[in-house]
Amino acid sequence: MKKQVFLHVIAIGLLIFIMIPVLWTFRLSLSQTYSANVPLIPSEVSFNNFKVLFNDTPFLTWLKNTLIFSVIVTFLNVLFAPSAGYVLARGKLPGSKFILLGIVSAWVIPWLTVLIPLYIAMSKLGLVNTFQGLILPLAVSPMAIFLARQYISNIPIEIEESAIVDGASKLGIFFKIILPMSKPALMIVALMSFIQAWGNFILPLIMITKTSMKMLTIGIPQLQQQGVTNWGIISASSIFGILPVIIIFVALNKYFMEGLAMRTGMK
């Protein structure tokens, strides 16, 4: 009993610690001052920062670009990860273990080590300043394939064998059995892919120079003008930066918790 109380106290303390910056950002977005030093409880509430953000900056363009980029990356990962994961988990490919090792290795390689060759390749293909140049490097995530493979590996093979006895094809088994049973893993893939794309700073930084194609991660820092930081406007933009992630996490929380319970040991 004491252990449970202690764990709950720790969890509540961590939640408060995490939420303080979020609440402070929300508070600053409703202020009329440039300063970040404002009382927690406002004497008056102003939505002027949001008005300035929408009317006087390209924020809506940045938001649209980031949303398009993130949704397409998420869709492609959810599309490709289960099929690749199924082949690696159930297929009899020669050297499948080495392929899996290569996928895991690609997952842990730091982005900074591949930035220059990636930029050169995209430049030669004429994909700089295009959505394709942003999407392709994240379209097939090693993390997504690995998670899908591990989850599918833990689905009892007897289920598939029974379906084969009943006359089901491999394609039918994949679409009618594997995909529905892998829903928690796919929701985790969707959530993590969206977060990775939504908060990506490096790719837009090196691939995009056009103002009309900038993302939130590049545009928000540019709201600081001539050394003067308007914390109200920056906070207002940050609210919209974190809101989609919070909404998606809350919507997928059930599947996220189910997916966390899956075994991820390599077979």
C-alpha positions as CSV (number, residue, x, y, z in Angstrom):
1,M,0.0,0.0,0.0
2,K,2.8,2.4,0.9
3,K,4.6,1.6,-2.2
4,Q,1.5,2.4,-4.3
5,V,1.1,5.7,-2.6
6,F,4.7,6.5,-3.1
7,L,4.5,5.7,-6.8
8,H,1.4,7.8,-7.2
9,V,3.1,10.8,-5.5
10,I,6.1,10.4,-7.8
11,A,3.8,10.2,-10.9
12,I,1.8,13.3,-9.8
13,G,5.1,15.2,-9.1
14,L,6.4,14.3,-12.6
15,L,3.1,15.4,-14.2
16,I,3.3,18.8,-12.4
17,F,6.9,19.2,-13.5
18,I,6.0,18.4,-17.1
19,M,2.9,20.6,-17.2
20,I,4.4,23.7,-15.7
21,P,6.2,24.8,-18.9
22,V,3.0,24.0,-20.9
23,L,0.8,26.1,-18.6
24,W,3.3,28.9,-18.5
25,T,3.4,29.0,-22.3
26,F,-0.4,29.1,-22.4
27,R,-0.3,31.9,-19.9
28,L,2.2,34.0,-21.9
29,S,0.2,33.6,-25.0
30,L,-2.7,35.5,-23.3
31,S,-0.5,38.3,-22.1
32,Q,0.1,41.7,-23.7
33,T,3.8,42.1,-22.7
34,Y,7.0,41.2,-24.4
35,S,8.4,40.0,-21.1
36,A,8.4,36.3,-20.0
37,N,8.1,37.6,-16.4
38,V,4.4,37.7,-15.8
39,P,2.1,36.6,-12.9
40,L,0.7,33.1,-13.2
41,I,-2.8,34.3,-12.7
42,P,-3.5,37.1,-15.3
43,S,-5.3,40.3,-14.3
44,E,-6.6,40.5,-17.9
45,V,-6.8,38.1,-20.8
46,S,-5.9,39.2,-24.3
47,F,-6.0,37.3,-27.6
48,N,-4.1,40.0,-29.5
49,N,-1.0,37.7,-29.8
50,F,-3.1,35.2,-31.8
51,K,-4.5,37.9,-33.9
52,V,-1.0,39.2,-34.8
53,L,0.2,35.7,-35.3
54,F,-2.5,34.9,-37.9
55,N,-2.7,38.3,-39.6
56,D,0.9,39.6,-39.6
57,T,3.1,36.5,-40.0
58,P,3.2,33.4,-42.4
59,F,2.3,31.2,-39.4
60,L,-0.8,29.6,-41.1
61,T,1.4,28.7,-44.1
62,W,4.0,27.1,-41.8
63,L,1.2,25.2,-40.0
64,K,-0.3,23.9,-43.3
65,N,3.1,22.8,-44.6
66,T,4.0,21.0,-41.4
67,L,0.6,19.3,-41.3
68,I,0.9,18.1,-44.9
69,F,4.4,16.8,-44.3
70,S,3.5,15.0,-41.0
71,V,0.3,13.4,-42.3
72,I,2.0,12.0,-45.5
73,V,5.0,10.7,-43.5
74,T,2.6,9.0,-41.0
75,F,0.5,7.5,-43.8
76,L,3.5,6.0,-45.6
77,N,5.0,4.5,-42.4
78,V,1.7,2.9,-41.5
79,L,1.4,1.6,-45.1
80,F,4.9,0.1,-45.4
81,A,5.8,-0.9,-41.8
82,P,3.3,-3.8,-41.4
83,S,4.1,-5.4,-44.8
84,A,7.8,-5.2,-44.2
85,G,7.4,-6.3,-40.6
86,Y,5.3,-9.3,-41.7
87,V,7.9,-10.4,-44.3
88,L,10.7,-10.2,-41.7
89,A,8.6,-11.9,-39.0
90,R,7.0,-14.7,-41.1
91,G,8.8,-14.8,-44.4
92,K,11.7,-17.1,-45.2
93,L,14.0,-14.6,-46.8
94,P,17.6,-15.6,-47.1
95,G,19.6,-13.5,-44.7
96,S,16.5,-12.0,-43.0
97,K,18.4,-11.8,-39.7
98,F,21.1,-9.7,-41.3
99,I,18.4,-7.5,-42.9
100,L,16.8,-7.0,-39.5
101,L,20.2,-6.2,-38.0
102,G,20.7,-3.6,-40.8
103,I,17.3,-2.0,-40.0
104,V,18.2,-1.8,-36.3
105,S,21.6,-0.3,-37.2
106,A,20.0,2.3,-39.4
107,W,17.7,3.2,-36.6
108,V,20.5,4.0,-34.1
109,I,22.7,5.9,-36.6
110,P,22.7,9.6,-35.7
111,W,21.1,11.8,-38.3
112,L,24.0,14.2,-38.2
113,T,26.3,11.5,-39.8
114,V,24.1,11.2,-42.9
115,L,23.1,14.9,-43.5
116,I,25.7,15.8,-46.0
117,P,25.3,12.7,-48.2
118,L,21.5,13.0,-47.9
119,Y,21.6,16.6,-49.0
120,I,23.9,15.8,-52.0
121,A,21.6,12.9,-53.1
122,M,18.5,15.1,-52.9
123,S,20.2,17.9,-54.6
124,K,21.2,15.7,-57.5
125,L,17.7,14.4,-57.8
126,G,16.3,18.0,-57.8
127,L,14.3,17.4,-54.6
128,V,15.6,20.4,-52.6
129,N,12.8,22.8,-51.8
130,T,10.2,20.1,-52.5
131,F,7.9,18.1,-50.2
132,Q,9.3,14.9,-51.8
133,G,12.8,15.8,-50.5
134,L,11.4,16.2,-47.0
135,I,9.2,13.1,-47.1
136,L,11.4,10.5,-48.7
137,P,14.0,10.3,-45.9
138,L,11.2,9.6,-43.3
139,A,8.8,7.6,-45.5
140,V,10.1,4.2,-44.4
141,S,11.3,4.4,-40.8
142,P,13.5,1.6,-39.4
143,M,11.8,2.2,-36.1
144,A,8.4,1.6,-37.6
145,I,9.5,-1.6,-39.4
146,F,11.2,-2.9,-36.3
147,L,8.2,-2.3,-34.0
148,A,5.8,-3.9,-36.6
149,R,8.1,-6.9,-36.9
150,Q,8.4,-7.4,-33.2
151,Y,4.6,-7.2,-32.6
152,I,3.8,-9.6,-35.5
153,S,6.4,-12.0,-34.2
154,N,4.4,-12.3,-31.0
155,I,1.2,-13.2,-32.8
156,P,0.7,-17.0,-32.4
157,I,1.7,-18.8,-35.6
158,E,-1.1,-21.3,-34.9
159,I,-3.7,-18.7,-35.9
160,E,-2.2,-18.5,-39.3
161,E,-1.8,-22.2,-39.6
162,S,-5.5,-22.6,-38.8
163,A,-6.4,-20.0,-41.5
164,I,-4.3,-21.9,-44.1
165,V,-6.1,-25.1,-43.3
166,D,-9.4,-23.3,-43.9
167,G,-8.1,-22.2,-47.3
168,A,-6.9,-18.7,-46.6
169,S,-4.2,-17.2,-48.8
170,K,-1.1,-15.4,-47.5
171,L,-2.6,-12.1,-48.7
172,G,-5.9,-12.9,-47.0
173,I,-4.1,-13.8,-43.7
174,F,-2.2,-10.5,-43.8
175,F,-5.2,-8.3,-44.4
176,K,-7.8,-10.2,-42.4
177,I,-5.8,-11.5,-39.5
178,I,-2.4,-9.8,-39.1
179,L,-3.4,-6.2,-39.7
180,P,-6.4,-6.2,-37.3
181,M,-4.4,-8.0,-34.6
182,S,-1.5,-5.5,-35.1
183,K,-3.7,-2.4,-34.6
184,P,-2.0,-1.3,-31.3
185,A,1.4,-1.5,-32.9
186,L,0.2,0.4,-35.9
187,M,-1.2,3.1,-33.7
188,I,2.2,3.4,-32.0
189,V,3.9,3.6,-35.4
190,A,1.4,6.3,-36.4
191,L,1.9,8.3,-33.2
192,M,5.7,8.1,-33.3
193,S,5.9,8.8,-37.0
194,F,3.7,11.9,-36.7
195,I,5.8,13.2,-33.7
196,Q,9.0,12.6,-35.6
197,A,7.8,14.5,-38.6
198,W,6.0,17.3,-36.7
199,G,9.0,18.2,-34.6
200,N,11.7,17.6,-37.2
201,F,14.1,20.5,-37.3
202,I,17.1,19.1,-39.2
203,L,15.4,18.1,-42.5
204,P,13.5,21.4,-43.1
205,L,16.6,23.3,-42.1
206,I,18.8,21.7,-44.8
207,M,16.2,21.0,-47.5
208,I,14.1,24.1,-47.5
209,T,15.1,27.7,-48.3
210,K,11.8,28.9,-49.8
211,T,9.7,31.0,-47.4
212,S,6.5,29.5,-48.8
213,M,7.7,26.0,-47.8
214,K,9.0,26.6,-44.3
215,M,7.8,24.5,-41.4
216,L,6.9,25.4,-37.8
217,T,10.2,24.3,-36.4
218,I,12.0,26.8,-38.7
219,G,9.4,29.5,-38.7
220,I,8.7,29.9,-35.0
221,P,12.4,30.9,-34.1
222,Q,12.1,33.6,-36.9
223,L,9.4,35.4,-35.0
224,Q,12.2,36.9,-32.9
225,Q,12.9,40.2,-34.7
226,Q,16.0,42.4,-34.4
227,G,17.0,40.9,-31.1
228,V,13.7,41.7,-29.4
229,T,11.7,38.6,-28.4
230,N,7.9,38.9,-28.1
231,W,7.3,36.0,-25.8
232,G,3.5,36.4,-26.2
233,I,3.6,35.8,-29.9
234,I,6.2,33.0,-29.6
235,S,4.1,31.3,-26.9
236,A,0.9,31.6,-29.0
237,S,2.7,29.9,-31.9
238,S,4.1,27.2,-29.6
239,I,0.6,26.4,-28.4
240,F,-0.4,25.5,-31.9
241,G,2.9,23.6,-32.2
242,I,2.2,21.2,-29.3
243,L,-1.6,21.0,-29.6
244,P,-1.9,18.5,-32.5
245,V,0.6,16.1,-30.8
246,I,-1.4,16.3,-27.5
247,I,-4.7,15.7,-29.3
248,I,-3.3,12.7,-31.3
249,F,-1.7,11.2,-28.1
250,V,-5.0,11.5,-26.2
251,A,-6.9,9.9,-29.1
252,L,-4.5,7.0,-29.4
253,N,-3.7,6.6,-25.7
254,K,-5.6,3.3,-25.5
255,Y,-3.6,1.7,-28.3
256,F,-0.4,3.3,-27.0
257,M,-0.8,1.6,-23.6
258,E,-1.7,-1.7,-25.3
259,G,1.4,-1.5,-27.5
260,L,3.7,-0.7,-24.6
261,A,2.7,-4.0,-23.1
262,M,4.0,-6.0,-26.1
263,R,7.2,-7.9,-25.9
264,T,10.0,-6.4,-28.0
265,G,12.8,-8.9,-27.5
266,M,14.4,-10.0,-30.8
267,K,13.7,-13.5,-32.0
